[in-house]
Amino acid sequence: MAASANPPLIAVLSGTGLEIARKVQQITGGETVAPEGRAAGADRQVDRIGEEIAGAFTAGRTVIGVMAAGSLIRILAPHLADKRQEPPVIAIAEDGNSVVPLLGGHHGANDLARKIAAVLPGHAAITTAGDLRFGIALDAPPEGWVLANPQNAKPVMAALLAGEQAQLAGNYAWLAEARLPVSANGKVRLIAVENPQACGPLDLHYVPGNCILGMGCERGCDPQEAIALAAETLAVARVAPEAIAMVASIDVKADEAAIHAVAAHFGVPARFFSAGRLEAETPRLVNPSDVVFAEVGCHGVAEGAALAAAGPDGSLIQAKRKSKRATAAIGRAARVFAKERTMETGRPRGRLFVVGIGPGQEGWRSPEVTRMIGEATDVVGYSLYLDLIAPISQGKTRHDFDLGKEEDRVRHAMELAGTGKDVALVCSGDAGIYAMATLVFELIEKGGLTDAARRIGIAVSPGISALQAAAARAGAPLGHDFCTISLSDLLTPWEAIQMRVKAAAEGDFVIAFYNPVSKRRRTQLAHARDVLLQHRPADTPVILATNLGRPEEKVRVVALSELEVDDVDMLTVVIVGSSETRTVATGDGKTWVYTPRGYAAKQGTGISA
């Protein structure tokens, strides 16, 4: 089974449990996680397994624990809220004999438990009343269907369990397969149609997600205008909002805010088609337009997109309607859009996640960055950085680049996203500090990208920068004004670097030097040291932080006058204190570096100068 964008977390506590977890992993594509030293060979080992489980649950990931059910319950109890929003949670005995869906039974946990039990082999301990009596969970219709009034599910199930019978109406083939007590005069009504329904307290309305809202609009259209037109079009066509499986348009609108606002309003994906694909639908259009053809290369956007998404066996059930700056039409497919079919229809707007993973330590990587990498289909970056995130990027396509190929790396990531993929462009430290985020926007401005690559969605997530990590390890040297200067002259003229070093020295800033030396560049750091010695004391503390966040980490503090180029390599961050930066020793023998902010001079602080 291919790994999903957000694979299940499979928590294990022992080597025996890991053997069971590997079998589960084969059918779920999940990630095995174990406490440090407890299950060698797990995909990832962590300090606090309980925090990992709780974090995955609150992020909406399926949680599978090869452990006692009670342990999972105690971990997740503080995080339980709305059962309609809870992801599946399954406990598996370490011998594999029992598979217990604890939460999310109607969100796939029951079915997943049965599949897991079949491969172990073991027993799926299903306890959901509806599943046991009728072989169906009435509040969890099949994929591609939506229950429009979930608040009625509990009283309806209670009535059926008490002996009431059900009427079936509409496209109810999947309901007829269940062991429901059916009668033409039943007090319970199970209605499976795409039209809006006035439901009583014992009615459930199931809506097939088989309709497509085709949309077109002028550039810069007000999103509220587009949403209003969409809602009016559904009302005219008597189509329930839940029947809309996607919003479809032409690919030049992939970055149009109004189109995405409509999709977000209905909680469905947006899909895009080329002008050529939409032009192929011209014989089926009700309102072909030569004006539209002259503008975008096809005779109809709203109708054409609705029909293209509906497929050759679909139909147009609502012709184009117009507002001042938008158009809308509705198509109906011959069958519902399950997830796989949705993914194969049209092209999504690709997304580029520009992520900073910190200096390398897992604990310094933000949850947002982890989530973005989890959602990505592809990861792009320098090979070392991709190796660092290997435990959380399993199953994703890697695109490795060497150092010095930064523009090639960024361009490749953007073009890949332009094909409709979700791409994580991986940087060390913070993505916006001497990293790739700047180059993304520079390429957009200067051109040279395909049209599709220019229309991608972009999100930049911060990471802990090397200067923050170095400062934290040493104490608080950045407690007052500071700046950063890169000593690399590959992209910045050496004259400009000299000017900045001189200005920072005269301004008495704490300075974090990036790229202090390289194999061929050995004089710049010595020059900076000599300039700084003209403006601050010889004993000014200098922090040399190497391999931050990695097992080889080394942090030293030397005096400015004793700073030697040979003590620094390419993996070292150099922080030079200001004239106010000081050191202080604590009772455990550690020496800390800090730069006071002036609190001592502030009345009422209790700190004497």
C-alpha positions as CSV (number, residue, x, y, z in Angstrom):
1,M,0.0,0.0,0.0
2,A,1.4,3.4,-1.0
3,A,2.1,5.8,1.9
4,S,-0.5,8.5,2.2
5,A,0.3,12.2,2.6
6,N,-0.4,11.8,6.4
7,P,0.3,8.2,7.2
8,P,-0.8,6.6,10.5
9,L,1.4,6.7,13.5
10,I,2.2,3.1,14.7
11,A,3.4,3.3,18.3
12,V,5.4,0.3,19.7
13,L,6.9,-0.3,23.1
14,S,9.1,-3.4,22.4
15,G,10.8,-5.5,19.8
16,T,8.0,-8.0,19.9
17,G,5.5,-5.2,19.2
18,L,7.7,-4.0,16.4
19,E,7.2,-7.3,14.6
20,I,3.5,-6.8,14.7
21,A,3.9,-3.2,13.7
22,R,5.8,-4.2,10.6
23,K,2.9,-6.3,9.4
24,V,0.5,-3.5,10.1
25,Q,2.8,-1.1,8.2
26,Q,2.5,-3.2,5.1
27,I,-1.2,-2.5,4.7
28,T,-1.3,1.1,6.1
29,G,1.9,2.7,5.0
30,G,2.3,4.0,8.5
31,E,5.4,5.2,10.4
32,T,6.6,3.1,13.3
33,V,7.7,5.1,16.4
34,A,9.1,3.8,19.6
35,P,10.6,5.2,22.9
36,E,14.3,5.6,22.8
37,G,16.1,2.2,23.3
38,R,12.9,0.2,23.4
39,A,12.5,-1.1,19.8
40,A,15.6,-1.0,17.7
41,G,14.7,-0.8,14.1
42,A,11.6,1.5,14.4
43,D,11.4,4.2,11.8
44,R,11.8,6.8,14.5
45,Q,12.8,6.7,18.2
46,V,11.6,9.5,20.5
47,D,12.1,10.6,24.1
48,R,8.3,10.8,25.0
49,I,6.1,8.4,23.1
50,G,3.0,9.7,24.9
51,E,3.6,13.2,23.4
52,E,4.1,11.7,20.0
53,I,0.8,9.8,20.2
54,A,-1.1,12.9,21.5
55,G,0.4,15.1,18.9
56,A,-0.5,12.8,16.1
57,F,-4.1,12.4,17.4
58,T,-4.6,16.2,17.7
59,A,-3.2,16.6,14.2
60,G,-5.9,14.3,12.8
61,R,-3.5,11.3,12.1
62,T,-4.7,7.7,12.6
63,V,-3.1,6.3,15.7
64,I,-2.3,2.6,16.0
65,G,-0.8,1.5,19.2
66,V,0.7,-2.0,19.7
67,M,0.1,-1.7,23.4
68,A,-2.5,-2.1,26.1
69,A,-5.8,-0.3,25.3
70,G,-5.7,1.3,28.8
71,S,-2.3,3.0,28.0
72,L,-3.7,4.6,24.8
73,I,-6.9,5.7,26.7
74,R,-4.9,7.4,29.4
75,I,-2.7,9.2,26.9
76,L,-5.6,10.5,24.8
77,A,-8.2,11.1,27.5
78,P,-7.2,14.8,28.0
79,H,-7.5,15.4,24.2
80,L,-11.0,14.0,23.6
81,A,-13.6,16.4,22.3
82,D,-16.1,16.0,19.4
83,K,-16.3,12.4,18.3
84,R,-17.3,13.5,14.8
85,Q,-13.8,15.0,14.4
86,E,-11.7,12.3,16.0
87,P,-9.3,10.2,13.8
88,P,-9.3,6.4,14.1
89,V,-7.4,5.1,17.2
90,I,-6.7,1.3,17.3
91,A,-5.1,-0.7,20.1
92,I,-3.4,-4.0,19.2
93,A,-2.3,-6.6,21.7
94,E,1.5,-7.4,21.5
95,D,0.7,-11.0,20.4
96,G,-1.6,-9.7,17.6
97,N,-4.6,-11.7,18.8
98,S,-6.8,-8.7,19.6
99,V,-7.4,-5.5,17.5
100,V,-9.6,-3.0,19.2
101,P,-10.9,0.2,17.5
102,L,-11.1,2.6,20.5
103,L,-12.1,5.8,18.7
104,G,-13.3,6.8,15.2
105,G,-15.1,3.6,14.6
106,H,-17.4,5.4,12.1
107,H,-14.4,7.2,10.5
108,G,-12.7,4.1,9.3
109,A,-11.4,2.5,12.5
110,N,-13.8,-0.5,12.4
111,D,-12.9,-1.3,8.8
112,L,-9.2,-0.8,9.4
113,A,-9.4,-3.0,12.5
114,R,-10.9,-5.8,10.4
115,K,-8.1,-5.4,7.7
116,I,-5.4,-5.5,10.4
117,A,-6.9,-8.5,12.1
118,A,-7.0,-10.4,8.8
119,V,-3.2,-10.1,8.3
120,L,-2.0,-10.7,11.8
121,P,-4.3,-12.9,12.1
122,G,-6.3,-11.8,15.1
123,H,-9.8,-10.8,16.2
124,A,-11.3,-7.4,15.5
125,A,-13.1,-6.4,18.7
126,I,-15.9,-4.3,17.1
127,T,-18.2,-2.9,19.7
128,T,-20.2,-0.3,17.7
129,A,-23.9,-1.2,18.1
130,G,-25.0,-0.4,14.5
131,D,-22.1,-2.3,13.0
132,L,-22.9,-5.4,15.1
133,R,-26.7,-5.5,14.6
134,F,-27.1,-4.1,11.0
135,G,-23.6,-4.4,9.5
136,I,-23.6,-0.6,8.8
137,A,-22.7,2.6,10.6
138,L,-25.5,5.0,9.7
139,D,-23.4,8.1,10.6
140,A,-20.5,7.0,8.3
141,P,-21.8,6.5,4.8
142,P,-19.5,5.1,2.1
143,E,-16.7,7.2,0.6
144,G,-18.1,9.8,-1.8
145,W,-21.3,10.2,0.2
146,V,-22.2,12.8,2.8
147,L,-24.7,12.6,5.7
148,A,-26.3,16.1,5.5
149,N,-27.9,15.9,9.0
150,P,-25.5,14.0,11.3
151,Q,-27.4,15.3,14.3
152,N,-30.2,12.8,13.5
153,A,-28.0,9.8,13.4
154,K,-28.2,9.0,17.1
155,P,-32.0,9.1,17.5
156,V,-32.4,7.2,14.2
157,M,-30.0,4.4,15.4
158,A,-31.8,4.3,18.7
159,A,-35.1,3.9,17.0
160,L,-33.9,1.1,14.8
161,L,-32.3,-0.7,17.7
162,A,-35.6,-0.4,19.6
163,G,-37.4,-2.2,16.7
164,E,-38.6,0.6,14.3
165,Q,-38.4,-0.1,10.6
166,A,-36.9,2.1,7.8
167,Q,-38.1,3.4,4.5
168,L,-35.5,3.6,1.8
169,A,-35.7,6.3,-0.9
170,G,-33.5,7.4,-3.8
171,N,-30.2,5.8,-4.9
172,Y,-30.0,3.4,-1.9
173,A,-28.2,0.4,-3.3
174,W,-25.5,0.5,-0.5
175,L,-28.2,0.9,2.1
176,A,-30.1,-2.1,0.8
177,E,-27.0,-4.3,1.3
178,A,-27.2,-3.8,5.0
179,R,-29.2,-5.9,7.5
180,L,-31.7,-3.0,8.1
181,P,-35.3,-3.7,9.0
182,V,-37.1,-2.3,5.9
183,S,-40.7,-1.4,5.4
184,A,-42.7,0.9,3.1
185,N,-44.4,2.3,6.2
186,G,-41.3,2.5,8.4
187,K,-41.1,5.5,10.8
188,V,-37.4,6.0,9.9
189,R,-36.6,7.4,6.5
190,L,-33.2,6.9,4.9
191,I,-33.1,9.2,1.8
192,A,-30.2,9.0,-0.7
193,V,-30.6,11.8,-3.2
194,E,-28.7,14.9,-4.3
195,N,-31.6,17.3,-3.8
196,P,-32.2,19.3,-0.6
197,Q,-34.7,17.7,1.7
198,A,-36.9,18.8,4.6
199,C,-36.1,16.2,7.1
200,G,-38.0,15.1,10.2
201,P,-36.3,13.9,13.5
202,L,-36.2,10.3,12.3
203,D,-34.9,11.1,8.7
204,L,-31.4,10.7,7.5
205,H,-30.4,12.5,4.3
206,Y,-27.5,10.9,2.4
207,V,-26.1,13.1,-0.4
208,P,-24.0,11.6,-3.3
209,G,-20.9,13.6,-4.0
210,N,-21.4,13.4,-7.7
211,C,-21.8,17.0,-8.8
212,I,-19.2,19.5,-10.0
213,L,-19.4,23.3,-9.7
214,G,-17.8,24.7,-12.8
215,M,-16.6,28.3,-12.2
216,G,-15.1,31.1,-14.3
217,C,-14.4,34.7,-13.3
218,E,-12.5,37.8,-14.1
219,R,-9.1,38.4,-12.6
220,G,-9.5,39.9,-9.2
221,C,-13.1,39.0,-8.8
222,D,-14.5,39.6,-5.3
223,P,-14.6,36.1,-3.6
224,Q,-18.0,37.0,-2.0
225,E,-19.5,37.6,-5.4
226,A,-18.3,34.2,-6.6
227,I,-19.6,32.5,-3.5
228,A,-23.0,34.2,-3.8
229,L,-23.3,33.1,-7.5
230,A,-22.4,29.6,-6.6
231,A,-25.0,29.3,-3.9
232,E,-27.7,30.8,-6.1
233,T,-26.8,28.4,-8.9
234,L,-27.2,25.4,-6.6
235,A,-30.5,26.7,-5.3
236,V,-31.8,27.2,-8.9
237,A,-30.7,23.6,-9.8
238,R,-32.0,22.2,-6.6
239,V,-28.7,20.6,-5.7
240,A,-27.7,20.2,-2.1
241,P,-24.4,21.8,-1.2
242,E,-23.1,18.5,0.1
243,A,-23.5,17.1,-3.5
244,I,-20.7,19.3,-4.7
245,A,-17.5,17.1,-4.9
246,M,-15.2,19.8,-6.4
247,V,-15.0,23.2,-8.0
248,A,-13.5,23.1,-11.5
249,S,-12.1,25.8,-13.7
250,I,-9.5,26.6,-16.4
251,D,-5.8,26.3,-15.4
252,V,-5.0,30.0,-15.8
253,K,-7.3,30.5,-12.8
254,A,-5.3,28.2,-10.6
255,D,-4.1,31.2,-8.5
256,E,-7.4,33.0,-8.6
257,A,-8.5,33.8,-5.0
258,A,-12.2,33.7,-5.9
259,I,-12.1,30.2,-7.2
260,H,-10.3,28.9,-4.1
261,A,-12.7,30.8,-1.9
262,V,-15.7,29.0,-3.4
263,A,-14.0,25.7,-3.0
264,A,-13.2,26.5,0.7
265,H,-16.8,27.6,1.2
266,F,-18.1,24.2,0.2
267,G,-15.2,22.3,1.8
268,V,-14.1,20.7,-1.5
269,P,-11.0,20.6,-3.6
270,A,-10.4,22.9,-6.7
271,R,-9.4,21.2,-9.9
272,F,-8.1,22.8,-13.1
273,F,-8.1,21.9,-16.8
274,S,-6.2,23.2,-19.8
275,A,-7.9,25.3,-22.4
276,G,-7.5,22.5,-24.9
277,R,-9.2,20.0,-22.6
278,L,-12.1,22.5,-22.1
279,E,-12.4,23.2,-25.8
280,A,-12.9,19.4,-26.4
281,E,-16.2,19.9,-24.5
282,T,-17.5,22.5,-27.0
283,P,-20.1,20.1,-28.7
284,R,-21.7,19.6,-25.3
285,L,-21.9,23.3,-24.2
286,V,-25.2,25.0,-23.9
287,N,-23.8,28.5,-24.2
288,P,-20.6,28.4,-26.3
289,S,-19.0,31.8,-26.6
290,D,-16.6,33.1,-29.3
291,V,-15.7,36.0,-26.9
292,V,-14.5,33.5,-24.3
293,F,-12.6,31.6,-26.9
294,A,-10.8,34.8,-28.0
295,E,-9.9,35.5,-24.4
296,V,-8.7,32.1,-23.0
297,G,-8.7,29.6,-25.9
298,C,-11.9,27.7,-25.2
299,H,-15.6,28.3,-25.9
300,G,-16.8,28.0,-22.3
301,V,-15.1,27.8,-18.9
302,A,-17.8,27.2,-16.4
303,E,-19.8,24.7,-18.5
304,G,-16.7,23.2,-20.0
305,A,-15.0,22.6,-16.7
306,A,-18.2,21.1,-15.2
307,L,-18.4,18.7,-18.1
308,A,-14.7,17.8,-18.2
309,A,-14.8,16.9,-14.6
310,A,-18.0,14.9,-15.0
311,G,-16.5,12.8,-17.7
312,P,-17.9,11.5,-21.0
313,D,-20.7,9.7,-19.2
314,G,-21.6,12.8,-17.1
315,S,-24.0,15.6,-18.0
316,L,-24.7,19.3,-17.6
317,I,-27.6,19.7,-15.2
318,Q,-27.4,23.5,-14.8
319,A,-26.3,25.7,-17.7
320,K,-24.1,28.8,-17.2
321,R,-25.4,31.5,-14.9
322,K,-23.6,34.9,-14.7
323,S,-23.0,37.6,-12.1
324,K,-21.1,40.8,-12.9
325,R,-17.7,39.2,-12.9
326,A,-18.2,35.4,-12.5
327,T,-19.9,32.5,-14.2
328,A,-21.1,29.2,-12.7
329,A,-22.5,25.9,-14.1
330,I,-23.2,22.4,-12.6
331,G,-22.3,19.0,-14.0
332,R,-23.2,15.6,-12.7
333,A,-21.0,12.5,-12.9
334,A,-22.4,9.1,-13.4
335,R,-20.9,8.0,-10.0
336,V,-19.7,9.6,-6.8
337,F,-16.2,11.0,-6.5
338,A,-14.3,8.8,-4.0
339,K,-11.0,10.1,-3.0
340,E,-9.0,8.3,-5.6
341,R,-11.2,9.4,-8.4
342,T,-11.1,13.0,-7.2
343,M,-7.3,12.9,-7.3
344,E,-7.3,11.7,-10.9
345,T,-9.7,14.4,-12.1
346,G,-8.2,17.6,-13.5
347,R,-5.1,19.0,-11.8
348,P,-4.9,20.6,-8.3
349,R,-3.1,23.8,-7.7
350,G,0.3,22.6,-6.6
351,R,1.7,23.8,-3.3
352,L,5.3,24.7,-2.4
353,F,6.2,24.4,1.3
354,V,9.4,26.2,2.0
355,V,10.4,24.7,5.3
356,G,13.3,25.4,7.8
357,I,14.1,22.2,9.7
358,G,16.4,23.9,12.3
359,P,20.0,23.1,12.8
360,G,19.3,19.3,12.6
361,Q,17.9,18.2,16.0
362,E,14.4,16.7,15.8
363,G,13.4,18.6,19.0
364,W,14.1,21.9,17.2
365,R,11.8,21.1,14.3
366,S,8.5,22.9,14.5
367,P,5.2,20.9,14.4
368,E,4.1,23.0,11.4
369,V,7.2,22.0,9.5
370,T,6.6,18.4,10.3
371,R,3.0,18.7,9.2
372,M,4.0,20.3,5.9
373,I,6.6,17.6,5.2
374,G,3.8,15.1,6.0
375,E,1.5,16.6,3.5
376,A,4.1,16.8,0.7
377,T,4.2,14.3,-2.1
378,D,7.8,15.2,-2.9
379,V,10.8,16.6,-1.0
380,V,13.5,18.7,-2.6
381,G,16.8,19.7,-1.0
382,Y,20.5,19.2,-0.3
383,S,21.1,15.5,0.3
384,L,22.2,16.0,3.9
385,Y,19.0,17.9,4.8
386,L,16.9,15.2,3.2
387,D,18.7,12.6,5.2
388,L,17.9,14.5,8.4
389,I,14.1,14.3,7.7
390,A,14.2,10.7,6.4
391,P,12.2,9.3,9.3
392,I,9.2,11.6,8.6
393,S,9.4,11.6,4.8
394,Q,9.2,7.9,4.1
395,G,7.3,7.0,0.9
396,K,7.8,10.5,-0.6
397,T,9.8,11.1,-3.8
398,R,13.2,12.5,-3.0
399,H,14.9,15.0,-5.3
400,D,18.5,15.4,-4.1
401,F,20.7,18.3,-5.1
402,D,24.4,19.1,-4.4
403,L,25.6,22.3,-2.7
404,G,26.1,25.1,-5.2
405,K,23.0,24.1,-7.1
406,E,20.6,26.4,-5.2
407,E,18.8,28.0,-8.2
408,D,18.4,24.6,-9.9
409,R,17.0,23.2,-6.6
410,V,14.4,25.9,-6.2
411,R,13.4,26.0,-9.8
412,H,12.9,22.3,-9.8
413,A,10.8,22.4,-6.7
414,M,8.6,25.2,-8.2
415,E,8.1,23.5,-11.5
416,L,7.3,20.2,-9.8
417,A,4.6,22.0,-7.8
418,G,3.4,23.4,-11.1
419,T,2.4,19.9,-12.2
420,G,0.0,19.8,-9.2
421,K,2.2,18.2,-6.6
422,D,2.7,19.3,-3.0
423,V,6.4,19.9,-2.6
424,A,8.5,20.5,0.5
425,L,11.6,22.6,-0.3
426,V,13.8,21.7,2.7
427,C,16.3,24.1,4.2
428,S,18.4,23.9,7.3
429,G,17.9,26.5,10.0
430,D,15.3,29.1,9.0
431,A,14.1,29.0,5.4
432,G,14.2,32.8,5.2
433,I,17.6,33.4,6.7
434,Y,20.4,32.8,4.1
435,A,18.2,30.1,2.6
436,M,15.9,29.3,-0.2
437,A,12.8,31.3,0.5
438,T,14.3,34.4,-0.9
439,L,15.2,32.7,-4.2
440,V,11.6,31.4,-4.6
441,F,10.3,35.0,-4.8
442,E,13.2,36.2,-6.8
443,L,12.5,33.6,-9.5
444,I,8.8,34.7,-9.5
445,E,9.9,38.3,-10.1
446,K,12.6,37.8,-12.7
447,G,10.6,35.2,-14.7
448,G,11.9,32.2,-16.6
449,L,9.3,29.9,-14.9
450,T,6.5,28.1,-16.7
451,D,3.0,29.7,-16.3
452,A,2.0,26.7,-14.1
453,A,5.0,27.2,-11.8
454,R,4.1,30.9,-11.3
455,R,0.5,29.9,-10.2
456,I,1.4,27.6,-7.3
457,G,0.5,28.1,-3.7
458,I,3.4,29.1,-1.5
459,A,3.8,28.7,2.3
460,V,7.0,29.5,4.2
461,S,7.4,28.0,7.6
462,P,10.1,29.3,10.1
463,G,12.7,27.2,11.7
464,I,15.2,27.7,14.5
465,S,18.1,29.5,12.9
466,A,21.7,28.6,13.6
467,L,22.2,31.9,15.4
468,Q,19.3,31.2,17.7
469,A,20.6,27.7,18.4
470,A,24.1,28.9,19.1
471,A,22.9,31.7,21.3
472,A,20.7,29.3,23.3
473,R,23.5,26.9,23.8
474,A,25.8,29.7,25.1
475,G,23.3,31.6,27.2
476,A,21.7,34.9,26.0
477,P,24.2,36.8,23.8
478,L,21.4,38.2,21.6
479,G,19.7,39.9,24.6
480,H,20.2,43.3,23.0
481,D,20.6,44.7,19.5
482,F,22.3,42.3,17.1
483,C,22.8,41.7,13.4
484,T,23.9,38.9,11.1
485,I,26.5,39.1,8.3
486,S,27.5,36.5,5.8
487,L,31.2,36.5,5.1
488,S,30.8,34.6,1.8
489,D,31.6,36.7,-1.2
490,L,30.1,34.2,-3.7
491,L,27.0,36.3,-4.0
492,T,27.9,39.6,-2.3
493,P,31.0,41.7,-3.3
494,W,33.7,41.7,-0.7
495,E,33.7,45.5,-0.6
496,A,30.0,45.4,0.5
497,I,30.8,42.9,3.2
498,Q,33.7,45.0,4.5
499,M,31.4,48.0,4.7
500,R,28.8,46.1,6.7
501,V,31.4,44.7,9.1
502,K,32.7,48.2,9.7
503,A,29.2,49.6,10.3
504,A,28.2,46.9,12.7
505,A,31.5,47.4,14.6
506,E,30.9,51.1,14.9
507,G,27.3,50.5,15.9
508,D,28.4,48.1,18.7
509,F,26.0,45.4,17.5
510,V,26.4,41.8,18.6
511,I,27.2,40.1,15.3
512,A,26.4,36.6,14.1
513,F,28.8,35.6,11.3
514,Y,27.4,33.0,8.8
515,N,29.7,31.3,6.3
516,P,32.8,32.5,8.2
517,V,35.3,30.4,6.3
518,S,35.6,27.8,3.5
519,K,38.4,25.7,2.0
520,R,39.4,28.5,-0.3
521,R,38.3,31.5,1.8
522,R,40.5,32.0,4.9
523,T,41.0,35.8,5.2
524,Q,37.6,37.3,5.7
525,L,37.1,36.2,9.3
526,A,40.5,37.5,10.3
527,H,39.7,40.8,8.7
528,A,36.4,41.0,10.6
529,R,38.2,40.2,13.9
530,D,40.7,42.9,13.3
531,V,38.1,45.5,12.5
532,L,36.1,44.6,15.6
533,L,39.1,44.8,17.8
534,Q,39.3,48.5,16.9
535,H,35.9,49.1,18.4
536,R,35.4,46.7,21.4
537,P,37.6,45.2,24.1
538,A,40.0,42.4,23.4
539,D,38.3,40.1,25.9
540,T,34.9,40.4,24.2
541,P,33.3,37.0,24.3
542,V,33.1,35.1,21.0
543,I,31.0,32.0,20.7
544,L,32.1,29.3,18.2
545,A,29.2,26.8,17.7
546,T,29.8,23.8,15.5
547,N,27.4,21.0,14.3
548,L,24.5,22.4,16.3
549,G,21.9,19.9,17.2
550,R,24.0,16.9,16.1
551,P,26.0,14.3,18.1
552,E,29.2,16.1,17.1
553,E,28.0,19.5,18.6
554,K,30.7,21.6,20.1
555,V,30.3,25.1,21.6
556,R,33.3,27.1,22.8
557,V,33.8,30.6,24.1
558,V,37.0,32.5,23.3
559,A,38.2,36.1,23.7
560,L,38.0,38.2,20.5
561,S,41.7,38.7,20.5
562,E,42.2,34.9,20.6
563,L,39.9,34.1,17.7
564,E,41.8,32.0,15.2
565,V,40.6,31.1,11.7
566,D,41.8,27.6,12.0
567,D,39.4,27.0,14.9
568,V,36.4,27.6,12.6
569,D,35.0,25.5,9.8
570,M,32.1,25.7,7.4
571,L,29.7,24.2,10.0
572,T,30.5,26.8,12.6
573,V,28.5,29.8,13.5
574,V,30.5,32.7,15.1
575,I,28.8,35.1,17.4
576,V,30.8,38.1,18.5
577,G,29.6,40.0,21.5
578,S,29.2,43.8,21.8
579,S,31.2,45.9,24.2
580,E,28.4,45.2,26.8
581,T,28.4,41.4,26.4
582,R,29.6,39.5,29.4
583,T,30.3,36.1,30.8
584,V,29.0,34.6,34.1
585,A,29.8,31.3,35.8
586,T,27.3,29.2,37.6
587,G,27.9,26.7,40.4
588,D,27.9,23.7,38.1
589,G,31.0,25.0,36.5
590,K,29.4,26.3,33.3
591,T,30.3,29.7,31.8
592,W,27.4,31.5,30.1
593,V,27.5,34.5,27.7
594,Y,24.9,37.2,27.9
595,T,24.3,40.8,26.7
596,P,22.4,42.9,29.2
597,R,19.5,44.9,27.9
598,G,19.8,47.7,30.5
599,Y,17.4,46.4,33.1
600,A,19.9,47.2,35.8
601,A,19.5,50.9,35.1
602,K,15.7,50.7,35.2
603,Q,14.2,51.8,38.5
604,G,12.2,49.3,40.5
605,T,13.7,46.2,38.9
606,G,15.6,45.2,42.1
607,I,18.8,44.8,40.1
608,S,21.7,46.9,41.2
609,A,24.0,48.3,38.6
